[in-house]
Amino acid sequence: MDLRQGQAPHDRRPPWQQRLRRFGYAPAKDTPEGDVRDRLVPPYPQPGPRLWRALGAPPVLADRINRWSGWAGPLLVTLVAGLLRFWNLGSPRAVIFDETYYAKDAWALVHRGFEVNWDKNANDLVLQTHGHLAIPADAAYVVHPPVGKYVIGLGELMFGFNPFGWRFMTALLGTLSVLMICRIGRRMFRSTFLGCLAGALLAVDGLHFVMSRTSLLDGVLMFFVVAAFGCLLIDRDRSRARLAAALPVGPDGLVRPNAQVADSVRLGWRPWRWAAGLMLGLAIGTKWNGLYILVAFCVMAVLWDVGARRVAGARYPRLAVLKHDLGITFLATVPVSVAVYLLSWLGWILSPTNGTGGYFRNWAITDGRGGAWSFLPDWLRSLWHYEHEVYEFHLHLDSPHTYQSNPWSWLVLGRPVSYFYESPSPGTDGCPADAGQKCAREVLALGTPLLWWAACFAIVYVLWRWAFRRDWRAGAIACAIAAGYLPWFLYQERTIFFFYAVVFVPFLCLAVAMMIGAIIGPPGSSDTRRVVGATSAGVLVLLIAWNFIYFWPLFTGTAIPIDSWRARMWLDTWV
């Protein structure tokens, strides 16, 4: 006998759910209301007629704006981001920070197929000869896969072996990542405004900006991670739409859950999931921490499938996903990523095995001859040995560095990285003649402080939203941030740097945009609530934009008086 029959439905929940209600926990409904198609694939809401009447726009113009804003808004934000990133891209005319490795490795890769050892004075020779110098023959031992360096090398092939050439592709990918975040935000939030806001925040983030203007691998990795996330997001909408289309329509024209269909329908080959696998393979082929992204995104995609089948009415959604979706998810990601990774080494694989090819290319026929694995191709055994040596290097990398930092400090910008610093005298290198003292000219890999500090609150908000409101969007954002951030806590004894955080910066911007949307208020709020919320959100966004402008000289290497430079050193650890 059930003694709880007289209780309210939510009181029949397990005790732990009842206790969590005080924090805002909202359990899933047992009986969904309305058309289940709207739950599977929510429509994009259209602005109400009151807005267009207030703006004085005729209905025909309003309809055109609604239809084109989904692309026009993101493209406008991307144009601004591109202008900022490509402005004076060749400055500083120097090899800054780790460009000393990747710019030269990229040049060697696109010409030789493998990295080489350069002379100690190669940086000066590159700048003096405008890149017209011979490429050495001796292979170099490098510790990162080749994809990111091939990407950088494309810019060098187009524009020459010079600062603009080796920064071109990172600037292009940084600009395109703004476009992707605009569209990703629009698709997630079903709001063009919030999508464009997320992209605009990314456009004015200092770390993303600096990394877009520097030929380092992490900016390339960030692009592929964002692209993979976007592909999975499109696949989510497409597969749920196909699932909704398979459900029967009732006599009243509404689609309701159907257990038989939800448990048995197949969703096809899902090309966007294969595209995600391609992007993840390119990410791993840029830097190995892409492996963590691969695992996290695969788990996220499977959970999305479980949720979709549950909404569609499946009695056993996990079993249905195991039977119909898990196999395609594995095939489209893991084997594809492995294949892409191996193909990225093709230049090294095809290099000579007589000692004049890539580093360790001849290992299998020299030091590695014989053994239990001799039935495998020589190139595969040599590559495996190379990768093992690289793994050992990364595992024991603990050489101290002036700008190394612990991941605990990243979100609060505890220790940024100085890529370039000069102290020009008055009247030289942009230093005002009336400065009275030497100026400071620096490129500092520093996130826009007010954006990052706001993101600390936004992370708490999305975690609450995910845990207590069951909001899949918050869960996806939290998953992407965690995949790019948390693995570094496993290597706190290693020499690691703040700029690694650029991989999850786009998702921080999505989190801030989601928080700002909550500040503005949900649809149906009173006019007073919306005015107060919009004013507060507007002030926050304007302060972030001002903060980016204030730190502009430190992001671009613009010479400023030393007192102005000191005024921008808000924390002692920034010096």
C-alpha positions as CSV (number, residue, x, y, z in Angstrom):
1,M,0.0,0.0,0.0
2,D,1.4,3.4,-1.0
3,L,1.1,5.7,2.0
4,R,2.1,8.7,-0.2
5,Q,-1.0,8.8,-2.4
6,G,-2.2,12.0,-0.8
7,Q,1.1,13.9,-1.3
8,A,1.9,16.4,-4.0
9,P,3.7,14.9,-7.0
10,H,7.0,16.6,-6.1
11,D,6.8,15.2,-2.5
12,R,6.9,11.7,-4.0
13,R,10.4,12.3,-5.3
14,P,13.4,10.7,-3.5
15,P,14.5,12.6,-0.4
16,W,17.7,13.9,-2.0
17,Q,15.7,15.6,-4.7
18,Q,13.4,17.2,-2.1
19,R,16.4,18.5,-0.2
20,L,17.9,20.0,-3.3
21,R,14.7,21.9,-4.1
22,R,15.8,24.6,-1.7
23,F,18.8,25.4,-4.1
24,G,16.5,25.6,-7.1
25,Y,16.5,22.0,-8.2
26,A,13.8,21.3,-10.9
27,P,13.2,17.6,-11.5
28,A,12.2,16.5,-15.0
29,K,8.5,16.3,-15.7
30,D,6.9,12.9,-15.9
31,T,4.4,13.9,-18.5
32,P,5.6,16.5,-21.1
33,E,3.1,19.1,-22.2
34,G,2.5,20.3,-25.7
35,D,4.2,19.1,-28.9
36,V,7.2,17.0,-28.2
37,R,8.8,18.4,-31.4
38,D,9.3,21.7,-29.6
39,R,11.1,19.9,-26.8
40,L,13.4,18.0,-29.2
41,V,14.2,20.9,-31.4
42,P,13.1,24.3,-29.9
43,P,12.2,26.9,-32.5
44,Y,14.0,30.2,-32.9
45,P,11.7,32.8,-31.3
46,Q,10.9,35.9,-33.4
47,P,11.0,39.4,-32.0
48,G,7.6,40.7,-31.1
49,P,5.9,43.4,-33.2
50,R,6.2,45.9,-30.4
51,L,9.9,46.1,-30.9
52,W,9.6,46.9,-34.6
53,R,6.8,49.4,-34.0
54,A,9.0,51.1,-31.5
55,L,11.9,51.3,-34.1
56,G,9.5,52.5,-36.8
57,A,10.3,49.6,-39.1
58,P,7.6,48.5,-41.6
59,P,6.5,44.9,-41.5
60,V,8.3,44.0,-44.7
61,L,11.6,45.3,-43.5
62,A,11.1,43.7,-40.1
63,D,10.6,40.3,-41.8
64,R,13.8,40.7,-43.8
65,I,15.8,41.7,-40.8
66,N,14.5,38.6,-38.9
67,R,15.4,36.3,-41.8
68,W,18.9,37.7,-42.3
69,S,20.0,38.6,-38.8
70,G,21.1,35.0,-38.0
71,W,24.0,35.5,-40.4
72,A,24.3,39.3,-40.7
73,G,24.8,39.8,-36.9
74,P,27.6,37.2,-36.6
75,L,29.3,38.4,-39.8
76,L,29.3,41.9,-38.5
77,V,30.9,40.9,-35.2
78,T,33.4,38.7,-37.1
79,L,34.3,41.7,-39.4
80,V,35.1,43.8,-36.3
81,A,37.2,40.9,-34.8
82,G,39.1,40.5,-38.1
83,L,39.9,44.1,-38.3
84,L,41.3,44.1,-34.8
85,R,43.4,41.0,-35.4
86,F,44.8,41.8,-38.8
87,W,45.6,45.5,-38.0
88,N,49.4,45.9,-38.1
89,L,49.7,42.1,-37.8
90,G,53.4,42.2,-38.6
91,S,54.2,44.2,-35.5
92,P,56.4,43.6,-33.5
93,R,58.7,42.8,-36.4
94,A,60.5,40.2,-34.3
95,V,60.4,36.5,-33.4
96,I,58.5,36.6,-30.2
97,F,58.3,34.0,-27.5
98,D,57.7,30.4,-28.9
99,E,57.5,31.7,-32.4
100,T,61.2,30.9,-32.4
101,Y,60.2,27.2,-32.6
102,Y,56.9,27.1,-34.5
103,A,57.6,29.6,-37.2
104,K,60.8,27.9,-38.3
105,D,59.4,24.4,-37.8
106,A,56.5,25.3,-40.0
107,W,58.7,26.6,-42.7
108,A,60.8,23.4,-42.7
109,L,57.7,21.2,-42.6
110,V,56.1,22.7,-45.7
111,H,59.3,22.4,-47.6
112,R,60.9,19.2,-46.2
113,G,58.1,17.3,-44.5
114,F,60.0,17.3,-41.1
115,E,61.5,19.8,-38.7
116,V,65.2,20.6,-38.8
117,N,67.9,22.1,-36.5
118,W,68.4,25.8,-37.1
119,D,71.5,27.9,-36.3
120,K,71.4,29.9,-33.1
121,N,71.3,33.1,-35.0
122,A,68.6,32.0,-37.4
123,N,66.0,34.4,-36.0
124,D,68.2,37.4,-36.9
125,L,69.0,36.0,-40.3
126,V,65.3,35.4,-41.1
127,L,64.5,39.0,-40.3
128,Q,67.6,40.4,-42.1
129,T,67.1,38.4,-45.3
130,H,63.3,38.6,-45.3
131,G,63.2,34.8,-45.0
132,H,65.5,34.1,-47.9
133,L,67.9,31.6,-46.2
134,A,68.7,28.0,-46.8
135,I,66.9,25.4,-44.8
136,P,69.3,23.1,-42.8
137,A,69.4,19.4,-43.4
138,D,69.7,17.9,-39.9
139,A,66.4,16.6,-38.5
140,A,65.3,18.1,-35.2
141,Y,63.7,16.4,-32.2
142,V,60.4,18.2,-31.6
143,V,57.7,17.4,-29.1
144,H,54.4,18.4,-30.7
145,P,52.6,16.8,-33.7
146,P,52.7,18.6,-37.1
147,V,49.2,19.8,-37.8
148,G,49.4,23.2,-36.2
149,K,52.8,23.8,-37.8
150,Y,51.4,22.9,-41.2
151,V,48.6,25.4,-40.6
152,I,51.2,28.1,-39.7
153,G,53.2,27.1,-42.8
154,L,50.3,27.8,-45.1
155,G,50.5,31.4,-44.2
156,E,54.2,31.4,-44.8
157,L,53.8,29.9,-48.2
158,M,51.3,32.6,-49.1
159,F,52.9,35.7,-47.6
160,G,56.5,34.7,-47.0
161,F,58.8,33.7,-44.2
162,N,58.2,36.8,-42.2
163,P,56.2,37.9,-39.1
164,F,53.0,38.6,-41.1
165,G,53.3,35.3,-42.9
166,W,53.8,33.1,-39.9
167,R,51.0,35.0,-38.0
168,F,48.5,35.1,-40.8
169,M,46.8,31.7,-40.3
170,T,46.5,32.1,-36.5
171,A,44.8,35.5,-37.1
172,L,42.5,34.0,-39.7
173,L,41.5,31.0,-37.4
174,G,41.1,33.4,-34.5
175,T,38.7,35.5,-36.5
176,L,36.8,32.5,-37.8
177,S,36.5,31.2,-34.2
178,V,34.6,34.4,-33.4
179,L,32.1,33.6,-36.2
180,M,31.7,30.0,-35.0
181,I,31.0,31.1,-31.4
182,C,28.4,33.6,-32.6
183,R,26.6,30.8,-34.5
184,I,27.2,28.2,-31.7
185,G,25.7,30.7,-29.2
186,R,22.8,31.4,-31.4
187,R,22.0,27.7,-31.9
188,M,22.4,26.9,-28.2
189,F,20.5,29.8,-26.7
190,R,18.0,30.2,-29.7
191,S,18.9,33.9,-29.6
192,T,20.8,35.8,-32.2
193,F,21.5,38.5,-29.7
194,L,23.1,36.2,-27.1
195,G,25.1,34.4,-29.8
196,C,26.5,37.7,-31.2
197,L,27.2,38.8,-27.6
198,A,29.3,35.6,-26.9
199,G,31.2,36.3,-30.2
200,A,31.7,39.9,-29.3
201,L,33.1,39.0,-25.9
202,L,35.5,36.6,-27.5
203,A,36.5,39.3,-30.0
204,V,37.6,41.6,-27.1
205,D,39.3,39.0,-24.9
206,G,43.0,39.9,-24.5
207,L,44.3,36.3,-24.4
208,H,42.4,35.2,-27.5
209,F,43.4,38.4,-29.2
210,V,47.1,38.0,-28.5
211,M,47.1,34.3,-29.4
212,S,45.4,35.2,-32.7
213,R,48.3,37.5,-33.5
214,T,51.1,35.0,-32.5
215,S,52.1,31.9,-34.3
216,L,51.7,29.4,-31.4
217,L,50.0,26.1,-31.6
218,D,47.4,26.7,-28.9
219,G,45.4,29.1,-31.0
220,V,45.2,26.5,-33.8
221,L,44.1,23.9,-31.2
222,M,41.4,26.2,-29.9
223,F,40.0,26.6,-33.5
224,F,39.7,22.9,-34.0
225,V,38.1,22.3,-30.6
226,V,35.5,25.0,-31.2
227,A,34.8,23.6,-34.7
228,A,34.3,20.1,-33.2
229,F,31.9,21.4,-30.6
230,G,30.0,23.2,-33.3
231,C,29.8,20.1,-35.5
232,L,28.4,18.1,-32.5
233,L,25.9,20.8,-31.8
234,I,24.6,20.7,-35.4
235,D,24.5,16.9,-35.2
236,R,22.4,17.2,-32.0
237,D,19.8,19.4,-33.7
238,R,19.7,17.3,-36.9
239,S,19.4,14.0,-35.1
240,R,16.7,15.2,-32.8
241,A,14.8,16.7,-35.7
242,R,15.0,13.3,-37.4
243,L,13.8,11.6,-34.2
244,A,10.9,14.1,-34.0
245,A,10.0,13.4,-37.6
246,A,9.8,9.7,-36.9
247,L,7.2,10.1,-34.1
248,P,3.5,9.7,-35.1
249,V,1.2,12.7,-35.3
250,G,-1.9,12.5,-33.1
251,P,-5.5,13.4,-34.3
252,D,-5.0,16.9,-32.8
253,G,-1.9,17.5,-34.9
254,L,0.4,17.3,-32.0
255,V,3.4,14.9,-31.7
256,R,3.7,13.0,-28.4
257,P,6.3,10.6,-27.1
258,N,6.2,7.1,-28.5
259,A,8.2,4.4,-26.8
260,Q,8.3,2.0,-29.7
261,V,9.6,4.6,-32.1
262,A,12.0,6.1,-29.6
263,D,13.5,2.7,-28.7
264,S,14.0,1.5,-32.3
265,V,14.5,4.4,-34.8
266,R,17.9,4.7,-36.4
267,L,19.3,8.1,-37.0
268,G,21.5,7.3,-40.0
269,W,25.2,8.0,-40.6
270,R,25.1,11.5,-39.1
271,P,27.7,13.3,-41.2
272,W,28.2,16.1,-38.7
273,R,29.4,13.6,-36.2
274,W,32.0,12.4,-38.7
275,A,33.0,16.1,-39.3
276,A,33.5,16.4,-35.5
277,G,35.8,13.4,-35.6
278,L,37.8,15.0,-38.3
279,M,38.1,18.2,-36.3
280,L,39.1,16.3,-33.1
281,G,41.7,14.4,-35.1
282,L,43.2,17.7,-36.3
283,A,43.1,18.9,-32.7
284,I,45.0,15.9,-31.4
285,G,47.4,16.4,-34.4
286,T,48.1,19.9,-33.1
287,K,48.7,19.1,-29.4
288,W,48.1,16.0,-27.4
289,N,45.8,17.6,-24.9
290,G,43.2,17.3,-27.7
291,L,42.8,13.7,-26.4
292,Y,41.1,14.9,-23.3
293,I,38.7,17.0,-25.5
294,L,38.0,13.9,-27.6
295,V,37.0,11.8,-24.5
296,A,34.9,14.6,-23.0
297,F,33.1,15.4,-26.2
298,C,32.3,11.8,-27.0
299,V,30.7,11.3,-23.5
300,M,28.8,14.5,-24.0
301,A,27.5,13.4,-27.4
302,V,26.3,10.1,-26.0
303,L,24.5,11.8,-23.1
304,W,22.8,14.0,-25.6
305,D,21.6,10.9,-27.5
306,V,20.3,9.4,-24.2
307,G,18.4,12.6,-23.4
308,A,16.9,12.8,-26.9
309,R,15.5,9.3,-26.8
310,R,14.2,9.9,-23.3
311,V,12.3,13.0,-24.4
312,A,11.0,11.0,-27.4
313,G,9.5,8.5,-25.0
314,A,12.0,5.6,-24.9
315,R,11.4,3.1,-22.1
316,Y,15.1,2.2,-22.1
317,P,17.0,5.2,-23.5
318,R,20.4,4.0,-22.5
319,L,19.8,0.6,-24.1
320,A,18.5,2.2,-27.3
321,V,21.6,4.4,-27.5
322,L,23.8,1.4,-26.9
323,K,22.1,-0.5,-29.8
324,H,21.7,2.3,-32.3
325,D,24.0,5.3,-31.6
326,L,27.1,4.2,-29.6
327,G,28.6,2.4,-32.5
328,I,28.4,5.3,-35.0
329,T,29.6,7.6,-32.3
330,F,32.7,5.5,-31.8
331,L,33.4,5.0,-35.5
332,A,32.9,8.7,-36.3
333,T,35.3,9.9,-33.7
334,V,38.0,7.5,-32.4
335,P,39.0,5.7,-35.7
336,V,38.6,8.9,-37.7
337,S,40.8,10.8,-35.2
338,V,43.5,8.1,-35.2
339,A,43.5,8.1,-39.0
340,V,43.7,11.9,-39.3
341,Y,46.5,11.9,-36.7
342,L,48.5,9.3,-38.7
343,L,48.0,11.1,-41.9
344,S,49.3,14.3,-40.4
345,W,52.7,12.5,-40.1
346,L,52.8,11.7,-43.8
347,G,55.7,14.1,-44.6
348,W,57.7,12.4,-41.8
349,I,56.7,8.9,-43.0
350,L,57.7,9.6,-46.6
351,S,61.0,11.1,-45.6
352,P,64.2,9.0,-46.3
353,T,65.2,6.2,-43.9
354,N,68.9,6.5,-44.6
355,G,69.5,8.9,-41.8
356,T,68.7,12.1,-43.8
357,G,64.9,12.0,-43.1
358,G,62.9,12.9,-40.1
359,Y,64.1,12.5,-36.5
360,F,63.9,8.8,-35.5
361,R,62.6,7.9,-39.0
362,N,65.2,5.1,-39.3
363,W,64.9,3.9,-35.7
364,A,63.1,0.6,-36.7
365,I,66.0,-0.5,-39.0
366,T,68.8,0.6,-36.7
367,D,68.3,0.6,-32.9
368,G,64.8,-1.0,-33.0
369,R,65.7,-3.8,-35.3
370,G,64.1,-7.2,-34.4
371,G,61.8,-7.7,-31.4
372,A,58.3,-9.0,-30.9
373,W,56.7,-6.2,-33.0
374,S,58.9,-6.6,-36.1
375,F,55.9,-7.7,-38.1
376,L,54.6,-4.1,-38.1
377,P,55.7,-1.7,-40.8
378,D,59.0,0.1,-40.0
379,W,57.5,3.5,-40.2
380,L,54.8,2.6,-37.6
381,R,57.4,1.2,-35.2
382,S,59.6,4.2,-35.6
383,L,56.7,6.6,-35.1
384,W,55.6,4.7,-32.0
385,H,59.1,5.0,-30.6
386,Y,59.2,8.7,-31.4
387,E,55.8,9.2,-29.7
388,H,57.0,7.3,-26.6
389,E,60.0,9.5,-26.3
390,V,57.8,12.6,-26.6
391,Y,55.5,11.2,-23.9
392,E,58.5,10.8,-21.5
393,F,59.6,14.3,-22.3
394,H,56.2,15.8,-21.5
395,L,55.8,13.7,-18.4
396,H,59.1,14.9,-16.8
397,L,59.2,18.5,-18.1
398,D,59.9,20.5,-14.9
399,S,62.5,23.0,-16.0
400,P,61.6,26.3,-14.2
401,H,60.5,29.2,-16.3
402,T,60.0,32.8,-15.4
403,Y,56.4,32.9,-16.6
404,Q,55.2,29.4,-15.7
405,S,52.0,29.3,-13.6
406,N,49.8,26.9,-11.7
407,P,46.3,26.2,-13.2
408,W,44.8,27.3,-9.9
409,S,45.7,30.9,-10.8
410,W,44.5,30.9,-14.4
411,L,40.9,32.0,-14.0
412,V,41.9,35.0,-11.9
413,L,44.8,35.9,-14.2
414,G,47.4,35.2,-11.6
415,R,50.4,35.0,-13.9
416,P,50.2,36.1,-17.6
417,V,53.0,35.5,-20.1
418,S,55.2,38.3,-21.6
419,Y,55.9,37.4,-25.2
420,F,57.8,40.5,-26.1
421,Y,59.3,43.5,-24.2
422,E,61.4,46.5,-25.2
423,S,62.2,49.9,-23.6
424,P,62.5,52.3,-26.5
425,S,64.0,55.8,-25.8
426,P,61.9,58.9,-26.4
427,G,61.4,59.6,-30.1
428,T,62.1,56.0,-31.2
429,D,59.9,53.0,-32.0
430,G,56.7,54.8,-31.2
431,C,57.8,56.3,-27.9
432,P,56.6,60.0,-27.7
433,A,59.5,62.4,-28.1
434,D,58.2,64.3,-25.0
435,A,57.9,61.2,-22.8
436,G,60.7,62.4,-20.6
437,Q,61.9,58.9,-20.0
438,K,62.0,55.5,-21.7
439,C,58.8,53.8,-22.7
440,A,57.6,50.3,-22.4
441,R,56.6,48.2,-25.4
442,E,55.2,44.8,-24.5
443,V,53.0,42.0,-25.8
444,L,51.4,40.4,-22.8
445,A,49.3,37.2,-23.0
446,L,46.7,38.4,-20.6
447,G,42.9,37.9,-20.7
448,T,40.7,41.0,-20.5
449,P,40.5,41.1,-16.6
450,L,36.9,42.2,-16.2
451,L,35.8,39.5,-18.7
452,W,37.7,36.7,-16.9
453,W,36.6,37.8,-13.4
454,A,33.0,37.9,-14.6
455,A,33.6,34.4,-16.1
456,C,34.4,33.1,-12.6
457,F,30.8,34.0,-11.6
458,A,29.5,32.7,-14.9
459,I,31.1,29.3,-14.3
460,V,29.3,29.1,-10.9
461,Y,26.1,30.0,-12.7
462,V,26.3,27.4,-15.4
463,L,27.2,24.7,-12.9
464,W,24.2,25.6,-10.8
465,R,22.0,25.8,-13.9
466,W,23.2,22.3,-15.0
467,A,23.0,20.7,-11.6
468,F,19.7,22.2,-10.4
469,R,17.8,23.2,-13.6
470,R,18.9,20.3,-15.8
471,D,19.9,22.8,-18.5
472,W,21.8,20.9,-21.2
473,R,23.3,24.1,-22.5
474,A,25.0,24.8,-19.2
475,G,26.2,21.2,-19.0
476,A,27.7,21.5,-22.5
477,I,29.5,24.7,-21.7
478,A,30.7,23.3,-18.4
479,C,31.9,20.1,-20.2
480,A,34.0,22.1,-22.7
481,I,35.5,24.3,-20.0
482,A,36.4,21.3,-17.9
483,A,37.9,19.3,-20.8
484,G,40.2,22.2,-21.6
485,Y,41.0,23.2,-18.1
486,L,40.9,20.4,-15.5
487,P,43.5,18.0,-17.1
488,W,46.2,20.5,-16.4
489,F,45.7,19.9,-12.6
490,L,47.1,16.4,-13.2
491,Y,50.4,18.1,-14.2
492,Q,50.9,20.8,-11.6
493,E,54.6,19.8,-11.2
494,R,55.2,20.4,-14.9
495,T,56.3,23.6,-16.5
496,I,52.9,24.9,-17.8
497,F,51.7,28.3,-18.8
498,F,48.6,30.5,-18.6
499,F,48.2,30.8,-22.4
500,Y,47.2,27.1,-22.5
501,A,43.8,28.4,-21.3
502,V,43.0,29.9,-24.7
503,V,41.5,26.5,-25.6
504,F,38.5,27.0,-23.3
505,V,38.3,30.9,-23.6
506,P,35.5,30.6,-26.2
507,F,33.4,28.6,-23.8
508,L,34.0,31.1,-21.0
509,C,32.5,33.7,-23.3
510,L,29.5,31.4,-23.9
511,A,29.1,31.1,-20.1
512,V,29.3,34.9,-19.6
513,A,26.7,35.4,-22.4
514,M,24.4,32.9,-20.8
515,M,24.8,34.6,-17.4
516,I,24.0,38.0,-19.0
517,G,20.9,36.5,-20.6
518,A,19.8,35.6,-17.1
519,I,20.6,39.1,-15.8
520,I,18.5,40.6,-18.6
521,G,15.6,38.4,-17.6
522,P,13.5,35.7,-19.3
523,P,10.7,36.4,-21.8
524,G,7.5,37.6,-20.1
525,S,9.3,39.5,-17.4
526,S,7.9,42.8,-16.4
527,D,9.1,46.0,-18.1
528,T,10.8,47.1,-14.9
529,R,12.7,43.8,-14.6
530,R,13.8,43.9,-18.2
531,V,15.0,47.5,-17.9
532,V,17.0,46.9,-14.8
533,G,18.4,43.7,-16.1
534,A,19.3,45.2,-19.5
535,T,20.9,48.2,-17.9
536,S,23.0,46.1,-15.6
537,A,24.0,43.8,-18.5
538,G,24.8,46.8,-20.7
539,V,27.1,48.3,-18.0
540,L,29.0,45.0,-17.6
541,V,29.5,44.6,-21.4
542,L,30.6,48.2,-21.8
543,L,33.1,47.9,-18.9
544,I,34.5,44.7,-20.5
545,A,34.9,46.6,-23.8
546,W,36.6,49.5,-22.1
547,N,38.9,47.1,-20.3
548,F,40.0,45.7,-23.6
549,I,40.7,49.2,-25.0
550,Y,42.6,50.1,-21.8
551,F,44.9,47.2,-22.1
552,W,45.2,47.5,-25.9
553,P,48.9,48.8,-25.8
554,L,49.9,45.6,-23.8
555,F,48.1,43.4,-26.3
556,T,49.7,44.9,-29.4
557,G,53.2,46.0,-28.4
558,T,52.4,49.7,-28.6
559,A,55.0,51.9,-26.9
560,I,53.6,53.8,-23.9
561,P,55.3,55.9,-21.2
562,I,56.6,53.7,-18.4
563,D,54.2,55.3,-15.9
564,S,51.2,54.3,-18.1
565,W,52.7,50.8,-18.3
566,R,53.0,50.6,-14.5
567,A,49.4,51.8,-14.1
568,R,48.3,48.7,-16.1
569,M,50.1,46.3,-13.9
570,W,47.1,45.7,-11.6
571,L,48.7,42.7,-9.9
572,D,52.3,42.3,-8.7
573,T,52.4,38.9,-10.4
574,W,51.9,40.5,-13.9
575,V,55.4,42.1,-13.9
